[in-house]
Amino acid sequence: MVQDFGWADWVGILGALVIAAAYFAATRGRLPADGVGFNLWNLLGAGLVLTSLWARPNFGAIVIEVLWALIALSALLRLWLGRRR
């Protein structure tokens, strides 16, 4: 099975690991879930998974990753606007 992996599979795995690592760090109190870092890691992970899905589409996975990215973007926007005041 691994021998059939292409670049898109490896990029998707990397994205999933980035998202999982951010969640793990947040649940262990090492990364504030309402902070910039957590949301940037989630946005990066979602972007990597979406990149992999460009090559191997799966509609359900695309929907969840777009939602994941939008949630991260909205949190980053809220944090950015809050710091501008």
Contacts in CASP RR format, 6 or more apart in sequence:
PFRMAT RR
TARGET T0000
AUTHOR 0000-0000-0000
METHOD contacts of the structure
MODEL  1
MVQDFGWADWVGILGALVIAAAYFAATRGRLPADGVGFNLWNLLGAGLVL
TSLWARPNFGAIVIEVLWALIALSALLRLWLGRRR
7 55 0 8 1.000
8 51 0 8 1.000
8 52 0 8 1.000
8 53 0 8 1.000
8 54 0 8 1.000
8 55 0 8 1.000
8 56 0 8 1.000
9 52 0 8 1.000
9 56 0 8 1.000
11 48 0 8 1.000
11 49 0 8 1.000
11 51 0 8 1.000
11 52 0 8 1.000
12 48 0 8 1.000
12 49 0 8 1.000
12 51 0 8 1.000
12 52 0 8 1.000
12 53 0 8 1.000
14 45 0 8 1.000
14 48 0 8 1.000
15 44 0 8 1.000
15 45 0 8 1.000
15 46 0 8 1.000
15 47 0 8 1.000
15 48 0 8 1.000
15 49 0 8 1.000
15 52 0 8 1.000
16 45 0 8 1.000
16 49 0 8 1.000
18 41 0 8 1.000
18 44 0 8 1.000
18 45 0 8 1.000
18 48 0 8 1.000
19 41 0 8 1.000
19 42 0 8 1.000
19 45 0 8 1.000
19 46 0 8 1.000
19 49 0 8 1.000
19 68 0 8 1.000
21 41 0 8 1.000
22 31 0 8 1.000
22 37 0 8 1.000
22 38 0 8 1.000
22 41 0 8 1.000
22 42 0 8 1.000
25 31 0 8 1.000
25 38 0 8 1.000
26 32 0 8 1.000
26 33 0 8 1.000
26 38 0 8 1.000
31 37 0 8 1.000
31 38 0 8 1.000
31 41 0 8 1.000
32 38 0 8 1.000
34 75 0 8 1.000
34 79 0 8 1.000
35 75 0 8 1.000
35 79 0 8 1.000
36 76 0 8 1.000
36 79 0 8 1.000
39 72 0 8 1.000
39 73 0 8 1.000
39 75 0 8 1.000
39 76 0 8 1.000
39 79 0 8 1.000
40 72 0 8 1.000
40 76 0 8 1.000
42 68 0 8 1.000
42 69 0 8 1.000
42 71 0 8 1.000
42 72 0 8 1.000
43 69 0 8 1.000
43 72 0 8 1.000
43 73 0 8 1.000
43 76 0 8 1.000
46 65 0 8 1.000
46 66 0 8 1.000
46 68 0 8 1.000
46 69 0 8 1.000
46 72 0 8 1.000
47 65 0 8 1.000
47 69 0 8 1.000
49 61 0 8 1.000
49 65 0 8 1.000
50 62 0 8 1.000
50 65 0 8 1.000
50 66 0 8 1.000
50 69 0 8 1.000
53 61 0 8 1.000
53 62 0 8 1.000
53 65 0 8 1.000
END
